[in-house]
């Protein structure tokens, strides 16, 4: 009997897995700045929560932003950003899939996929930060929440998408 060749991605735990394991990622571990950075982090966590548990992402983003003691502007930005991610989920995933064809969106690590969604969604917003700022923030979020290979993966996909 010959062994069939199968192609699968080895599971690489990410830092958001600690949320599920009962060790919450908070302000001091790892350190997350406030402002839009805090809003983006709340959105990544909210999308992860939504994907994992089915909780509404907008409500989760608002809750997480408030738990981070973000101001009203940052809470509103998080709500708008997660709304764009939810409204354009299929389009965002399609754009990601064109570049990262080896990792279909439904098989991609949740953190990586959601960091990419957040970055691309923000670039669609009228009040988006500069492209290079959005990419840098995405790489930092991947470093903060993802696996060891996440920052390189996110940077490569965004670099290819934004050429």
C-alpha positions as a Markdown table, in Angstrom:
| # | Residue | x | y | z |
|---|---|---|---|---|
| 1 | Unk | 0.0 | 0.0 | 0.0 |
| 2 | Unk | 1.6 | 3.3 | -1.1 |
| 3 | Unk | 1.3 | 6.3 | 1.1 |
| 4 | Unk | -0.8 | 9.0 | -0.5 |
| 5 | Unk | 0.8 | 12.4 | -0.5 |
| 6 | Unk | -1.2 | 14.9 | 1.4 |
| 7 | Unk | -0.6 | 18.6 | 1.7 |
| 8 | Unk | -1.6 | 20.1 | 5.0 |
| 9 | Unk | -0.5 | 23.1 | 7.0 |
| 10 | Unk | 1.0 | 22.2 | 10.4 |
| 11 | Unk | -0.9 | 24.0 | 13.1 |
| 12 | Unk | 1.2 | 26.8 | 14.6 |
| 13 | Unk | -0.4 | 28.2 | 17.8 |
| 14 | Unk | -0.8 | 31.9 | 17.8 |
| 15 | Unk | -0.9 | 34.3 | 20.7 |
| 16 | Unk | -4.7 | 34.8 | 20.5 |
| 17 | Unk | -5.0 | 31.1 | 21.4 |
| 18 | Unk | -4.1 | 32.2 | 24.9 |
| 19 | Unk | -7.4 | 34.0 | 25.1 |
| 20 | Unk | -9.2 | 30.7 | 24.7 |
| 21 | Unk | -6.9 | 29.0 | 27.1 |
| 22 | Unk | -7.8 | 31.4 | 29.8 |
| 23 | Unk | -4.8 | 33.7 | 29.8 |
| 24 | Unk | -6.2 | 36.9 | 28.5 |
| 25 | Unk | -4.0 | 39.2 | 26.4 |
| 26 | Unk | -4.3 | 42.5 | 28.2 |
| 27 | Unk | -2.7 | 46.0 | 28.3 |
| 28 | Unk | 0.5 | 44.9 | 29.9 |
| 29 | Unk | 0.9 | 41.4 | 28.4 |
| 30 | Unk | 1.5 | 42.1 | 25.6 |
| 31 | Unk | 1.6 | 45.9 | 25.6 |
| 32 | Unk | -0.9 | 47.5 | 23.3 |
| 33 | Unk | -0.9 | 51.3 | 22.7 |
| 34 | Unk | -4.1 | 53.3 | 22.7 |
| 35 | Unk | -5.4 | 55.4 | 19.8 |
| 36 | Unk | -6.0 | 53.8 | 16.4 |
| 37 | Unk | -3.5 | 51.1 | 17.2 |
| 38 | Unk | -5.7 | 50.0 | 20.1 |
| 39 | Unk | -8.7 | 50.2 | 17.9 |
| 40 | Unk | -7.1 | 48.0 | 15.3 |
| 41 | Unk | -6.1 | 45.5 | 18.0 |
| 42 | Unk | -9.7 | 45.4 | 19.3 |
| 43 | Unk | -11.0 | 44.8 | 15.8 |
| 44 | Unk | -8.5 | 41.9 | 15.2 |
| 45 | Unk | -9.6 | 40.4 | 18.5 |
| 46 | Unk | -13.3 | 40.9 | 17.8 |
| 47 | Unk | -13.0 | 39.3 | 14.3 |
| 48 | Unk | -11.2 | 36.4 | 15.9 |
| 49 | Unk | -13.9 | 36.1 | 18.6 |
| 50 | Unk | -16.6 | 36.2 | 15.9 |
| 51 | Unk | -14.9 | 33.5 | 13.8 |
| 52 | Unk | -14.3 | 31.3 | 16.9 |
| 53 | Unk | -17.6 | 31.7 | 18.7 |
| 54 | Unk | -20.1 | 33.4 | 16.4 |
| 55 | Unk | -20.4 | 36.5 | 18.6 |
| 56 | Unk | -21.3 | 39.7 | 16.7 |
| 57 | Unk | -18.0 | 41.3 | 15.7 |
| 58 | Unk | -19.3 | 45.0 | 16.0 |
| 59 | Unk | -20.4 | 44.5 | 19.6 |
| 60 | Unk | -17.2 | 42.6 | 20.5 |
| 61 | Unk | -15.1 | 45.4 | 19.0 |
| 62 | Unk | -16.9 | 48.1 | 21.0 |
| 63 | Unk | -16.6 | 46.0 | 24.2 |
| 64 | Unk | -12.9 | 45.3 | 23.6 |
| 65 | Unk | -12.1 | 49.0 | 22.8 |
| 66 | Unk | -13.9 | 50.1 | 25.9 |
| 67 | Unk | -12.0 | 47.5 | 28.0 |
| 68 | Unk | -8.8 | 49.1 | 26.6 |
| 69 | Unk | -10.1 | 52.4 | 27.9 |
| 70 | Unk | -10.0 | 53.9 | 24.5 |
| 71 | Unk | -11.7 | 57.3 | 23.9 |
| 72 | Unk | -15.1 | 57.7 | 22.1 |
| 73 | Unk | -13.3 | 58.5 | 18.8 |
| 74 | Unk | -11.3 | 55.3 | 19.0 |
| 75 | Unk | -14.3 | 53.2 | 20.0 |
| 76 | Unk | -16.2 | 54.7 | 17.0 |
| 77 | Unk | -13.3 | 54.0 | 14.7 |
| 78 | Unk | -13.1 | 50.4 | 15.8 |
| 79 | Unk | -16.9 | 50.0 | 15.2 |
| 80 | Unk | -16.6 | 51.5 | 11.7 |
| 81 | Unk | -13.6 | 49.4 | 10.9 |
| 82 | Unk | -15.0 | 46.1 | 12.0 |
| 83 | Unk | -18.2 | 47.0 | 10.1 |
| 84 | Unk | -16.2 | 47.4 | 6.9 |
| 85 | Unk | -14.5 | 44.1 | 7.6 |
| 86 | Unk | -17.9 | 42.4 | 8.0 |
| 87 | Unk | -19.6 | 44.1 | 5.1 |
| 88 | Unk | -16.8 | 43.4 | 2.7 |
| 89 | Unk | -15.7 | 40.0 | 4.0 |
| 90 | Unk | -16.1 | 38.1 | 0.7 |
| 91 | Unk | -14.3 | 40.9 | -1.3 |
| 92 | Unk | -11.5 | 41.1 | 1.2 |
| 93 | Unk | -11.0 | 37.3 | 1.2 |
| 94 | Unk | -11.1 | 37.3 | -2.5 |
| 95 | Unk | -8.3 | 39.9 | -2.7 |
| 96 | Unk | -6.3 | 38.0 | -0.1 |
| 97 | Unk | -6.8 | 34.6 | -2.0 |
| 98 | Unk | -5.4 | 36.0 | -5.2 |
| 99 | Unk | -2.0 | 36.6 | -3.6 |
| 100 | Unk | -2.0 | 33.9 | -1.0 |
| 101 | Unk | -3.3 | 31.2 | -3.2 |
| 102 | Unk | -1.4 | 28.5 | -1.3 |
| 103 | Unk | -3.4 | 29.5 | 1.8 |
| 104 | Unk | -7.1 | 29.7 | 1.0 |
| 105 | Unk | -8.9 | 32.1 | 3.3 |
| 106 | Unk | -10.8 | 29.3 | 5.0 |
| 107 | Unk | -7.6 | 27.4 | 5.8 |
| 108 | Unk | -5.5 | 30.5 | 6.7 |
| 109 | Unk | -4.7 | 31.0 | 10.4 |
| 110 | Unk | -7.5 | 33.1 | 11.9 |
| 111 | Unk | -5.2 | 35.8 | 13.2 |
| 112 | Unk | -3.4 | 36.2 | 9.9 |
| 113 | Unk | -6.6 | 36.3 | 7.9 |
| 114 | Unk | -8.2 | 38.9 | 10.3 |
| 115 | Unk | -5.1 | 41.1 | 10.4 |
| 116 | Unk | -5.1 | 41.1 | 6.6 |
| 117 | Unk | -8.8 | 41.9 | 6.5 |
| 118 | Unk | -8.4 | 44.8 | 8.9 |
| 119 | Unk | -5.5 | 46.3 | 6.9 |
| 120 | Unk | -7.4 | 46.1 | 3.6 |
| 121 | Unk | -10.6 | 47.3 | 5.1 |
| 122 | Unk | -9.0 | 50.3 | 6.6 |
| 123 | Unk | -7.4 | 51.3 | 3.3 |
| 124 | Unk | -11.0 | 51.4 | 1.9 |
| 125 | Unk | -12.1 | 54.0 | 4.5 |
| 126 | Unk | -12.1 | 57.7 | 3.8 |
| 127 | Unk | -10.0 | 58.5 | 6.9 |
| 128 | Unk | -7.5 | 55.7 | 6.4 |
| 129 | Unk | -3.9 | 56.2 | 7.6 |
| 130 | Unk | -1.2 | 56.2 | 5.0 |
| 131 | Unk | -0.7 | 52.9 | 3.2 |
| 132 | Unk | 2.8 | 52.4 | 4.8 |
| 133 | Unk | 1.3 | 53.1 | 8.3 |
| 134 | Unk | -1.5 | 50.6 | 7.7 |
| 135 | Unk | 1.0 | 47.9 | 6.6 |
| 136 | Unk | 3.4 | 48.6 | 9.5 |
| 137 | Unk | 0.5 | 48.4 | 12.0 |
| 138 | Unk | -0.7 | 45.1 | 10.4 |
| 139 | Unk | 2.8 | 43.6 | 10.8 |
| 140 | Unk | 2.9 | 44.8 | 14.4 |
| 141 | Unk | -0.5 | 43.2 | 15.1 |
| 142 | Unk | 0.6 | 40.0 | 13.5 |
| 143 | Unk | 3.7 | 40.1 | 15.7 |
| 144 | Unk | 1.6 | 40.8 | 18.8 |
| 145 | Unk | -1.2 | 38.2 | 18.2 |
| 146 | Unk | 0.0 | 35.8 | 15.6 |
| 147 | Unk | 2.5 | 33.0 | 15.4 |
| 148 | Unk | 6.2 | 33.4 | 14.8 |
| 149 | Unk | 5.7 | 33.3 | 11.0 |
| 150 | Unk | 2.8 | 35.7 | 11.0 |
| 151 | Unk | 4.6 | 39.1 | 10.6 |
| 152 | Unk | 6.6 | 37.9 | 7.6 |
| 153 | Unk | 3.4 | 36.3 | 6.0 |
| 154 | Unk | 1.3 | 39.4 | 6.6 |
| 155 | Unk | 4.0 | 41.7 | 5.3 |
| 156 | Unk | 4.5 | 39.6 | 2.2 |
| 157 | Unk | 0.8 | 39.4 | 1.3 |
| 158 | Unk | 0.2 | 43.1 | 1.9 |
| 159 | Unk | 3.3 | 44.0 | -0.1 |
| 160 | Unk | 2.1 | 42.0 | -3.0 |
| 161 | Unk | -1.5 | 43.3 | -2.8 |
| 162 | Unk | -0.5 | 46.9 | -2.6 |
| 163 | Unk | 2.1 | 47.0 | -5.5 |
